[in-house]
Structure formats: C-alpha cells, structure tokens
Amino acid sequence: MKTKLFALLGLLAATSFCLAAPVGKIAEPARVDFVEKKGNWKDGRNWSTKKTPQGFVRVHVNDGRTAFINSAVPQIYHVGVYGKKEAGAGTLVIEEGANLKIDTFAMIWGNSENSQSAFEMKGGQLTVCASSDEGAFLVGTGGTFSGNSVATISGGKIIGPLLVGSTLRNTHVGRLVMNGSKGAIIAGKYERSYFLINPSATLEFIFDEKGVGAIDYTESPSLCRLEPGATVIIDGSKYKGGSKTIPLLTARRVDDNGARIEVKGFDSSYQTEVLKLHSKLPGVYLKIVKK
C-alpha cells in the first residue's frame, strides 16, 4: 500500500500545495515566476516579485525560460519547471557552488499536452524534503497528458526521494540521465526516501573514461523499484578504464519487476555483465572485464 501511495505522488502534487492553518482557513504558498528569458536565480530582478524567492513560496520556471543557480540560495517550499511545446522547455540549471533546499517537491514536468521541461545538475547540491517527509524530486510524472521531461546529472549531488515517469502508459515520459562519473544521487534523511522508475521512464547511465556516477539509497529503509515497461540504458562508448564492478543503483532493497536493461557502446576489448547482487548488497551493477 505504501508503494502505491508513493507512485501517485506525482499526480497528487499537481493539485494544491497547502499547510494546515486555523479552522476555516487554508494557507497556500505564494506563486513566484521567473520572468526573464535567461538569468541567475539569485538576482531578484529576474522574478515576478522583484526579489529572490524564499520561504513559503511556490516557484515556477516556465515556457522557454532558463534559471541558473551557482551559489547558496534561500530555502523554498516548492519548485516547478514547466514548458509548452510551442514556447520551449522551462529549464533549471544547478552549477558548481550552488545549494538549494526545497521543503517538498521539485517537479520537472509540464501541465499541458506535449509539454517539455529540463533540469541540469552540473555541480553543487539540491535537497528535496529538506524539512519534511512529504515530497520528492519528480521527473515526467504527469499521468493525464503527454510530455517529455529530462533531468541530466553530470556533477554535484541530489539528496532525497526521486520518482521518474508516469504510472500510466502513453502519457508523460520521464528520463533521468547520469552523465559521467562526477554526479551522485543519494537517499535523504527521512525514512521514506524512495527511488522509483515507472513504466514510461528511462534511466540512462552514460560512462565517461573512468565510469559513471551512482545512485545510492543504502541509507534509507525504503525500496528502490524498477517497474515493467521501464528502460535502463548503460552506455560505455567513452569508457577507457580497466576491469571492475561498478555500482549503478544500490539500496537495501531493490525490486526489479521486469525493466528492460540494455548495455551498449563498449569497445570489443571489454566483456560486460549486469549483476543484481554484489557484496551482499542488492542493486544494479555492471561487471566489466578487459580481455
């Protein structure tokens, strides 16, 4: 039952974001929009309120706009990155030196037909569920419309629960890319820091010369789950290292319910094998043997 609840978080998140208030009243976070075509998150002139967002606010980066973060910024309640096809993807880029903490959800998905949204993690740190166990990092989780959302991790660290793709077929498509060996995703501090790859999702590991960044949820008792219909791609086109077993996804419990796993691109001098258990720890590993 708990797992089913987790899989529905992306659908529930789109409705309302409110906190309990005195009887008869509902406190809703104020909406703050990024209004410039491209600019720094910390520059107040780039926002609809003319100041850097902080506190109990719901931040939006929409329709072809790109916000960059390269320093520590105030903690916020929620962020949504959206885009319509005709206007272009909304994009959030987190760079070296950045530190963003979000109380609840970071939502990388659109709210209209054929929507587009993008997230790039190049350095720094992003924490979801920073002060609550309600929320997650969501990539392409919309269940009632088409769309395409991509989150690419090439550096830095994401901390907290994460969900990719919709539970419904032929709806929103989510793609999570671990690009190179410098990025990482790890469990948060709360007990239900889960990692779910739904049927419409793709999880891609693109190796650089040394290897690829890992997804590590071993500090959380919650499960990691790869649903039927999901795709895992392991691309070794750039790998130049030696023989080793590389952890891709690790957790105390990993349920692989029939996801398709594809290994491609490795030079013919390498022999590869996907492992589901290594050193008594479940997960997805790639064993590489140089001939």
MIMIDREN-782032 format. One record per residue (C-alpha): y, z, x. Coordinates in steps of 0.5 Angstrom, whole numbers, plus 500, padded with zeros to 3 digits. Last residue first. Layout:
% MIMIDREN-782032
YZX;...
END
This chain:
% MIMIDREN-782032
482455580;488460578;485465573;490467567;488472562;493472556;493478552;494479544;493486542;489492542;489497548;482499551;484496558;485489555;483487547;485481543;484476549;486469550;483465555;486461560;484457566;489454571;489448576;490444570;497446569;499450563;502446558;499449552;495455548;495455541;493461536;493460529;493467525;487469522;488476520;490479526;491486525;493490531;493498532;496502538;500496540;501490544;503483544;504478550;500482555;499478561;492478565;493475572;491470577;497467580;504465578;507458577;508458570;513452567;509449562;505455560;507455553;503460548;504459541;502464535;502461528;502465522;498462516;493468516;498474517;499477524;500485524;502490528;501497525;505503525;503509530;509507534;510508542;505502543;509497540;510493546;512485545;512482552;517478556;513472559;510470566;513469573;515461573;517462566;513462560;515460553;511465548;512463541;511467534;512462528;512465521;511462514;504466513;508473516;508476523;509483522;511489527;512496525;517502527;514506521;514513525;521512527;524512535;524504535;518500538;519495543;522488544;523485551;527480555;526478562;520474563;522467560;523465552;520470547;521466541;521468534;521463528;522464521;521459515;524461508;520458503;514453502;509459502;511466500;510472505;516470508;517469516;518474521;519482521;521487526;521494527;526497532;529496539;531489542;532489549;535484554;534477556;531471554;530473546;530467541;531468534;530462529;532461522;530456517;531455510;528454503;529459497;526464494;522468499;527470504;524473511;527468516;528473521;529480519;530486524;528492520;531497515;530504513;528509518;535511519;540513525;539507529;534503524;536497529;537497536;540491540;541492548;544488553;542481555;541474553;538475546;540469541;540469534;540463529;541462522;540456517;540455510;536449506;537452500;541458500;541465502;540464509;536468515;537473521;538480517;539486522;538491517;539499517;543503522;545498527;546499534;550494538;550495546;552489550;553488558;549482558;549478552;548478545;549472541;550471533;549465530;551462523;548455522;551449520;556448514;552442511;545446512;548453509;549459514;547466515;547472520;547479516;549485519;548492517;551499517;555499524;555502531;561501535;561496540;558496547;560490551;558482551;557481544;558474542;560471535;558464532;561461526;557455523;557458516;556465516;557471521;557477516;558485517;556490512;560496513;559504513;561505521;565500525;567493525;573491530;579490527;583484523;579486516;577479516;575479523;576475529;583478531;579485532;576482538;570486539;565481536;568475541;569468539;567462535;569459529;573464527;572468520;567474522;567477515;567484513;564487507;565494505;559498504;557501497;557508495;555508488;558513483;556516476;553522480;556524487;553519492;547516494;547510499;548503498;546496500;544491495;540485493;538482500;534487503;529487497;526481499;526482507;523489506;517486502;512486508;514493509;512495502;505491503;504495509;505502506;500500500;
END
